[in-house]
């Protein structure tokens, strides 16, 4: 397993994304992933599956301290003590005393950056989270967040895959020593039949998904959290650390970025980096 080091956080480069799994399916996937070698599990308060994540972690038999757990606070649950209450509820559902990484899920449309970041700082000072960060923040927002924070921001989690360039926000994260965690890292499978991806996969004897995930982790400071529910996909997604892509392969995959490559939008979406 490879790790991303960011302000004291040691983030496994491949994690299990759990949206939209719930209940028994989620618990089973988490347990299967941990048995396959995963040590990074991603969830959020809005997913409604933190109880399943906690159940799966406990069933794995792996000590809590060996698993890196991320959860997120919804942007309407920040002000007036709401963020800390949200984090406390997440801990109860997960059955743990802390999370390794607590993120603002989407930038707030009603609060200033200072009003957003200070409660996150307070949650870390209280020990609710070992590390804190943001999600879906643009390059400009990353800069604003750093001006507002008193505690280090370990990560920014954003949509990222070969069809979506994130050059600007990646540069901002690297400038501040932050990890960049890719969600929807496989682009919802739309790239699996792309001739470039298939050609590299066939040459290396790997699946298209493994090629794309390897592209992620070969980039400095980048981790990825693919969602998978069945054992074969879970095991395949982490089996990417025994081969490398060439510089030519990486460049070919970077060239797949297109103007309308984004797949995830929300009512909380900011004005994205061009």
Number of C-alpha atoms within 10 A of each C-alpha: 13 12 15 22 16 20 17 11 20 16 27 21 27 31 29 26 25 26 17 13 21 18 15 15 17 24 26 22 26 32 22 22 28 23 14 16 15 24 24 23 22 22 24 22 18 14 14 17 25 27 20 25 30 24 21 24 27 18 15 18 11 14 9 17 9 10 18 19 26 23 25 26 25 19 19 17 18 22 16 10 12 16 24 21 15 17 25 18 14 28 21 15 18 24 16 15 13 23 24 21 24 29 25 27 25 22 22 19 14 11 14 13 19 15 15 23 26 19 19 29 20 17 21 22 13 11 13 23 25 17 28 28 26 26 23 22 25 24 20 13 17 24 16 16 22 16 12 17 17 13 18 19 28 26 31 26 23 24 22 24 28 24 21 20 21 19 11 13 23 22 14 19 22 16 10 17 17 25 27 31 26 26 24 19 25 26 22 12 13 9 19 19 11 12 10 16 22 18 14 21 18 12 8 13 11 16 16 22 23 23 27 26 26 24 24 25 22 16 12 12 22 26 28 30 24 25 23 21 20 13 14 10 16 23 18 15 27 21 18 20 14 7 12 15 15 12 9 9 16 20 12 15 19 16 13 17 16 12 9 8 15 17 13 12 9 7 7 15 15 16 8 13 13 9
